[in-house]
Amino acid sequence: MDVYSGSLSIYKILKEAISFLEMKSITKKEVFAEWTGRDINDYRIITLSDTSQWMLKFHNDEKRFVHLFPARLSPHSFRIKANTLKSAILYYIIIGKDYITGEDLNRARTLLGYRL
């Protein structure tokens, strides 16, 4: 998964994405679906003010049809394996340490019963 690490707040990211959609007149569900495509592999990428890139995908829901997330290899983002993130969160919950090293992740995996 890709994690955004830039300086834009969640509010600013959403505001810029909404402004983009409004400027292009693609705020209605059907229009958005046509623009992005409906297939699981269909998406569009937009660039925000900090040069970060964001993927927009169609989600078939009446009110929440825009799925927004950092694009792969986008500026101001990094890629992380989901299991690594889960281990870090578990370690933080159990130990309460906010700076987590690779050794800490291995300890968390041991707590889960993972073989190293």
Backbone as a chain_set.jsonl record, in Angstrom:
{"seq": "MDVYSGSLSIYKILKEAISFLEMKSITKKEVFAEWTGRDINDYRIITLSDTSQWMLKFHNDEKRFVHLFPARLSPHSFRIKANTLKSAILYYIIIGKDYITGEDLNRARTLLGYRL", "coords": {"N": [[0.846, -1.169, 0.0], [0.365, 2.33, -0.507], [1.463, 5.145, 1.271], [0.704, 8.396, 2.126], [2.958, 11.009, 2.783], [3.281, 13.686, 2.761], [2.928, 17.304, 3.157], [0.349, 18.272, 3.036], [-2.793, 18.669, 4.601], [-5.466, 16.424, 5.556], [-7.886, 17.681, 5.128], [-7.132, 19.654, 3.228], [-6.276, 18.037, 1.086], [-8.692, 16.757, 0.406], [-10.234, 19.018, -0.209], [-8.862, 20.061, -2.458], [-9.145, 17.904, -4.25], [-11.938, 17.787, -4.531], [-12.359, 20.349, -5.608], [-11.07, 20.009, -8.075], [-12.76, 18.073, -9.267], [-15.147, 19.555, -9.37], [-14.37, 21.662, -11.07], [-14.027, 20.279, -13.455], [-16.555, 19.455, -13.872], [-17.52, 16.944, -12.935], [-18.974, 15.869, -10.763], [-21.244, 14.425, -10.324], [-22.591, 11.155, -9.801], [-22.968, 9.326, -12.064], [-21.636, 10.658, -14.13], [-19.068, 10.812, -13.075], [-18.489, 8.075, -12.943], [-18.407, 7.407, -15.657], [-16.21, 8.941, -16.421], [-14.044, 7.91, -14.899], [-14.298, 5.216, -15.38], [-15.791, 1.991, -14.896], [-14.832, -0.5, -14.331], [-12.868, -2.754, -12.304], [-10.177, -2.319, -12.712], [-10.047, 0.238, -13.7], [-9.234, 3.687, -13.466], [-8.396, 7.105, -12.583], [-5.808, 9.554, -12.455], [-4.941, 12.331, -10.503], [-3.154, 15.395, -9.941], [-2.041, 17.128, -7.125], [-1.544, 20.311, -5.365], [0.959, 20.076, -4.1], [2.434, 18.493, -5.733], [1.889, 15.84, -5.32], [0.399, 12.749, -6.318], [-2.807, 11.382, -6.906], [-5.027, 8.673, -6.918], [-8.162, 8.19, -8.395], [-11.004, 6.329, -8.122], [-13.979, 4.667, -9.184], [-16.64, 3.919, -7.019], [-19.36, 1.938, -6.411], [-21.68, 3.331, -4.939], [-24.352, 5.196, -3.611], [-23.924, 7.734, -2.291], [-21.189, 7.855, -1.586], [-19.216, 7.617, -3.865], [-16.731, 8.182, -4.832], [-13.515, 7.019, -4.686], [-10.584, 7.706, -3.173], [-7.087, 7.726, -3.119], [-3.505, 7.609, -2.4], [-1.467, 7.652, -5.312], [0.43, 5.043, -6.848], [3.878, 5.117, -6.271], [3.878, 7.868, -6.052], [4.965, 11.305, -5.704], [5.951, 12.363, -2.44], [5.078, 10.137, -1.015], [5.237, 6.799, 0.342], [5.906, 3.316, -0.051], [4.569, 0.495, 1.548], [4.461, -2.737, 2.991], [1.471, -4.419, 3.783], [1.426, -6.238, 5.961], [3.652, -5.415, 7.421], [2.84, -2.876, 8.267], [0.617, -3.611, 9.835], [1.931, -5.045, 11.848], [3.44, -2.988, 13.001], [1.42, -1.314, 13.994], [0.206, -3.046, 15.846], [2.368, -3.393, 17.631], [2.626, -0.786, 18.564], [0.151, -0.47, 19.856], [0.287, -2.457, 21.882], [2.791, -2.02, 23.212], [3.146, 0.746, 23.194], [5.046, 2.411, 22.157], [6.207, 4.998, 20.093], [8.183, 5.282, 18.131], [9.267, 2.96, 16.012], [11.35, 0.278, 15.452], [13.004, -2.012, 13.119], [13.675, -4.265, 14.574], [11.792, -4.081, 16.62], [9.468, -4.575, 15.121], [9.877, -7.242, 14.479], [9.656, -8.359, 17.036], [6.951, -7.841, 17.506], [5.809, -9.439, 15.535], [6.538, -11.925, 16.522], [4.927, -11.965, 18.779], [2.505, -12.334, 17.522], [2.83, -14.852, 16.604], [4.15, -15.287, 14.221], [6.623, -16.755, 12.177], [10.017, -15.922, 11.951]], "CA": [[0.0, 0.0, 0.0], [1.103, 3.578, -0.537], [1.103, 6.019, 2.376], [1.057, 9.788, 1.862], [3.783, 11.579, 3.857], [3.486, 15.094, 2.436], [2.536, 18.336, 4.122], [-1.06, 18.649, 2.929], [-3.704, 18.072, 5.579], [-6.566, 15.665, 4.962], [-8.844, 18.691, 4.671], [-6.61, 20.277, 2.01], [-6.318, 17.013, 0.038], [-10.089, 16.609, -0.012], [-10.663, 20.275, -0.824], [-8.277, 20.138, -3.793], [-9.761, 16.873, -5.081], [-13.304, 18.245, -4.821], [-12.235, 21.482, -6.532], [-10.752, 19.442, -9.385], [-13.975, 17.458, -9.797], [-16.085, 20.635, -9.679], [-13.849, 22.384, -12.229], [-14.235, 19.421, -14.625], [-17.995, 19.117, -13.886], [-17.683, 15.493, -12.777], [-19.364, 15.631, -9.369], [-22.398, 13.515, -10.283], [-22.178, 9.749, -9.794], [-22.892, 8.728, -13.404], [-20.59, 11.36, -14.889], [-17.797, 10.359, -12.504], [-18.302, 6.675, -13.348], [-17.994, 7.421, -17.061], [-14.877, 9.549, -16.501], [-13.032, 6.99, -14.357], [-14.546, 3.84, -15.794], [-16.466, 1.213, -13.85], [-14.122, -1.759, -14.125], [-11.972, -2.757, -11.141], [-8.859, -1.828, -13.126], [-10.173, 1.601, -14.217], [-8.963, 4.775, -12.518], [-7.786, 8.337, -13.097], [-4.84, 10.144, -11.521], [-4.871, 13.79, -10.476], [-1.996, 15.938, -9.229], [-2.416, 18.211, -6.221], [-0.648, 21.471, -5.319], [2.307, 19.717, -3.623], [2.883, 17.553, -6.764], [1.485, 14.456, -5.02], [-0.571, 12.213, -7.257], [-3.868, 10.653, -6.225], [-5.882, 7.851, -7.768], [-9.604, 8.287, -8.218], [-11.689, 5.146, -8.639], [-15.42, 4.647, -8.975], [-17.193, 2.972, -6.05], [-20.792, 1.926, -6.672], [-22.455, 3.698, -3.758], [-25.123, 6.393, -3.959], [-23.349, 8.966, -1.761], [-19.722, 7.784, -1.514], [-18.82, 6.921, -5.087], [-15.348, 8.532, -5.166], [-12.495, 6.368, -3.867], [-9.382, 8.528, -3.333], [-5.937, 7.238, -2.368], [-2.244, 7.987, -3.056], [-1.076, 6.864, -6.472], [1.654, 4.263, -6.685], [5.125, 5.85, -6.512], [3.593, 9.302, -6.08], [5.801, 12.143, -4.841], [5.494, 12.524, -1.053], [4.473, 8.925, -0.475], [6.133, 5.648, 0.407], [5.226, 2.028, -0.193], [4.778, -0.371, 2.706], [3.688, -3.977, 2.965], [0.372, -4.372, 4.75], [1.792, -6.966, 7.178], [4.57, -4.576, 8.183], [2.028, -1.851, 8.91], [-0.164, -4.271, 10.889], [2.848, -5.345, 12.956], [3.783, -1.717, 13.655], [0.246, -0.877, 14.753], [0.093, -3.951, 16.983], [3.421, -3.062, 18.585], [2.274, 0.505, 19.168], [-0.977, -0.694, 20.77], [0.699, -3.26, 23.033], [3.946, -1.445, 23.912], [2.946, 2.185, 23.327], [6.234, 3.11, 21.671], [5.836, 5.608, 18.815], [9.245, 5.095, 17.143], [9.341, 1.503, 15.939], [12.47, -0.193, 14.632], [12.835, -3.329, 12.518], [13.719, -5.236, 15.668], [10.486, -3.997, 17.271], [8.508, -5.261, 14.26], [10.088, -8.685, 14.649], [9.058, -8.711, 18.328], [5.493, -7.845, 17.328], [5.475, -10.632, 14.75], [6.653, -13.055, 17.439], [3.705, -11.939, 19.593], [1.423, -12.871, 16.681], [3.128, -16.225, 16.259], [4.804, -15.389, 12.932], [8.008, -17.241, 12.159], [10.901, -14.948, 11.316]], "C": [[0.894, 1.234, 0.0], [0.56, 4.496, 0.549], [1.594, 7.426, 2.052], [1.829, 10.349, 3.056], [4.069, 13.065, 3.616], [2.91, 16.034, 3.483], [1.065, 18.736, 4.044], [-1.892, 17.936, 3.99], [-4.776, 17.28, 4.837], [-7.599, 16.635, 4.387], [-8.402, 19.3, 3.342], [-6.635, 19.29, 0.838], [-7.742, 16.881, -0.499], [-10.591, 17.854, -0.726], [-10.131, 20.39, -2.252], [-8.889, 19.108, -4.737], [-11.178, 17.28, -5.476], [-13.275, 19.41, -5.8], [-11.936, 21.007, -7.946], [-12.012, 18.874, -10.03], [-15.008, 18.516, -10.183], [-15.66, 21.386, -10.936], [-14.107, 21.602, -13.525], [-15.702, 19.001, -14.786], [-18.227, 17.604, -13.839], [-18.015, 15.133, -11.323], [-20.594, 14.726, -9.233], [-21.914, 12.078, -10.461], [-21.987, 9.175, -11.197], [-21.791, 9.36, -14.248], [-19.211, 10.918, -14.396], [-17.483, 8.934, -12.951], [-17.851, 6.585, -14.804], [-16.565, 7.937, -17.203], [-13.797, 8.577, -16.021], [-13.117, 5.608, -14.984], [-15.096, 3.062, -14.616], [-15.747, -0.083, -13.499], [-13.163, -1.638, -12.94], [-10.58, -2.208, -11.471], [-8.881, -0.401, -13.667], [-9.923, 2.622, -13.114], [-8.463, 5.991, -13.278], [-6.836, 8.847, -12.027], [-4.882, 11.654, -11.659], [-3.641, 14.201, -9.664], [-2.456, 17.12, -8.392], [-1.308, 19.262, -6.137], [0.77, 21.148, -4.858], [2.991, 18.715, -4.564], [2.558, 16.096, -6.437], [0.413, 14.039, -6.02], [-1.536, 11.304, -6.51], [-4.719, 9.914, -7.236], [-7.333, 8.084, -7.386], [-10.221, 7.071, -8.886], [-13.177, 5.283, -8.332], [-15.784, 3.561, -7.972], [-18.707, 3.057, -6.175], [-21.594, 2.096, -5.381], [-23.157, 5.018, -4.086], [-24.455, 7.695, -3.508], [-21.826, 8.992, -1.79], [-19.18, 6.999, -2.707], [-17.396, 7.247, -5.527], [-14.414, 7.85, -4.171], [-11.186, 7.082, -4.177], [-8.252, 7.953, -2.495], [-4.647, 7.6, -3.11], [-1.924, 7.062, -4.221], [0.24, 6.152, -6.185], [2.858, 5.1, -7.105], [4.918, 7.351, -6.663], [4.641, 10.07, -5.276], [5.144, 12.275, -3.467], [4.739, 11.311, -0.521], [5.529, 7.826, -0.426], [5.287, 4.388, 0.385], [5.566, 1.17, 1.02], [3.923, -1.618, 2.547], [2.642, -3.929, 4.079], [0.728, -5.097, 6.043], [2.759, -6.172, 8.044], [3.798, -3.501, 8.936], [1.205, -2.443, 10.053], [0.716, -4.573, 12.103], [3.206, -4.088, 13.721], [2.628, -1.21, 14.511], [0.063, -1.742, 15.993], [1.12, -3.601, 18.055], [3.101, -1.763, 19.303], [1.152, 0.337, 20.191], [-0.516, -1.413, 22.033], [1.778, -2.562, 23.864], [3.791, 0.059, 24.129], [4.123, 3.022, 22.861], [5.924, 3.698, 20.296], [6.945, 5.588, 17.766], [9.548, 3.607, 17.119], [10.434, 1.093, 14.968], [12.133, -1.544, 13.996], [12.833, -4.428, 13.571], [12.382, -5.263, 16.417], [9.425, -4.731, 16.453], [8.642, -6.769, 14.396], [9.525, -9.162, 15.98], [7.534, -8.804, 18.208], [5.054, -9.075, 16.549], [5.56, -11.884, 15.617], [5.414, -13.128, 18.316], [2.521, -12.522, 18.84], [1.625, -14.33, 16.307], [3.722, -16.393, 14.879], [6.196, -15.94, 13.099], [8.856, -16.222, 11.413], [11.8, -15.597, 10.311]], "O": [[2.038, 1.185, 0.452], [-0.653, 4.612, 0.727], [2.769, 7.621, 1.739], [1.411, 10.186, 4.202], [4.994, 13.628, 4.202], [2.466, 15.609, 4.55], [0.584, 19.47, 4.907], [-1.71, 16.744, 4.24], [-4.965, 17.452, 3.633], [-8.117, 16.425, 3.291], [-9.214, 19.445, 2.428], [-6.979, 19.67, -0.281], [-7.963, 16.893, -1.71], [-11.292, 17.757, -1.734], [-10.871, 20.776, -3.157], [-9.126, 19.41, -5.906], [-11.569, 17.129, -6.633], [-14.083, 19.456, -6.728], [-12.484, 21.541, -8.911], [-12.302, 19.153, -11.193], [-15.673, 18.386, -11.211], [-16.498, 21.711, -11.777], [-14.375, 22.197, -14.568], [-16.047, 18.28, -15.723], [-19.024, 17.06, -14.603], [-17.425, 14.225, -10.738], [-20.934, 14.311, -8.125], [-20.949, 11.821, -11.18], [-20.94, 8.595, -11.483], [-21.098, 8.668, -14.994], [-18.303, 10.679, -15.192], [-16.343, 8.624, -13.296], [-16.997, 5.764, -15.138], [-15.797, 7.425, -18.016], [-12.756, 8.437, -16.663], [-12.108, 4.912, -15.101], [-14.885, 3.44, -13.464], [-16.034, -0.693, -12.469], [-12.702, -0.543, -12.617], [-9.89, -1.692, -10.592], [-7.836, 0.122, -14.055], [-10.349, 2.439, -11.973], [-8.148, 5.913, -14.465], [-7.035, 8.601, -10.838], [-4.862, 12.195, -12.765], [-3.158, 13.451, -8.816], [-3.167, 18.001, -8.875], [-0.26, 19.118, -6.766], [1.7, 21.88, -5.195], [4.027, 18.152, -4.212], [2.917, 15.203, -7.205], [-0.37, 14.859, -6.501], [-1.147, 10.559, -5.61], [-5.086, 10.458, -8.278], [-7.68, 8.164, -6.207], [-9.991, 6.813, -10.068], [-13.575, 5.923, -7.358], [-15.303, 2.432, -8.059], [-19.276, 4.142, -6.056], [-22.11, 1.132, -4.816], [-22.589, 5.863, -4.777], [-24.425, 8.662, -4.269], [-21.233, 10.05, -1.999], [-18.741, 5.857, -2.565], [-16.897, 6.66, -6.488], [-14.509, 8.075, -2.965], [-10.726, 7.067, -5.319], [-8.424, 7.716, -1.299], [-4.681, 7.869, -4.31], [-2.09, 5.845, -4.129], [1.051, 6.61, -5.38], [2.853, 5.717, -8.171], [5.702, 8.026, -7.332], [5.154, 9.558, -4.28], [3.918, 12.296, -3.359], [3.859, 11.448, 0.329], [6.575, 7.918, -1.07], [4.112, 4.397, 0.752], [6.715, 1.128, 1.46], [2.805, -1.561, 2.034], [2.913, -3.45, 5.18], [0.371, -4.625, 7.123], [2.695, -6.246, 9.271], [4.07, -3.244, 10.109], [1.107, -1.842, 11.122], [0.298, -4.379, 13.244], [3.272, -4.106, 14.95], [2.838, -0.731, 15.625], [-0.206, -1.223, 17.076], [0.792, -3.522, 19.239], [3.285, -1.656, 20.516], [1.196, 0.931, 21.268], [-0.888, -1.019, 23.139], [1.682, -2.52, 25.091], [4.254, 0.588, 25.139], [4.187, 4.218, 23.145], [5.433, 2.986, 19.42], [6.667, 5.857, 16.597], [10.036, 3.056, 18.106], [10.443, 1.509, 13.809], [11.101, -2.142, 14.301], [12.082, -5.398, 13.47], [11.899, -6.328, 16.801], [8.58, -5.428, 17.013], [7.644, -7.489, 14.425], [8.971, -10.258, 16.054], [6.912, -9.724, 18.739], [4.035, -9.686, 16.871], [4.752, -12.8, 15.468], [4.899, -14.216, 18.575], [1.635, -13.132, 19.44], [0.726, -14.974, 15.766], [3.804, -17.518, 14.386], [6.88, -15.619, 14.071], [8.454, -15.72, 10.363], [12.611, -14.92, 9.681]]}, "num_chains": 1, "name": "protein.A"}
